[in-house]
Amino acid sequence: MEENKGAEQKVKVKVEDLGPVRITGNFILKDLQRDTESCPGEVLLCACGKTLTRPFCDGSHEKQS
């Protein structure tokens, strides 16, 4: 049982092809401008610069321009 608990603690960062940076696992996300923190479990960060919800991905990379 203790081994599984350690597996839950791992944080994974995956750079998706032509998409966002996906971060999953047990981590704290701090917003220094708003002085907030959260533990979301998963977050998608924009890697293309087209998002309207910076720094988060809103799927704009999939839209044809």
Secondary structure, 3 states (H helix, E strand, C coil): CHHHHHHHHCCEEEECCCCCEEEECCCCEEECCCCEEECCCEEEECCCCCCCCCCECCCHHHCCC
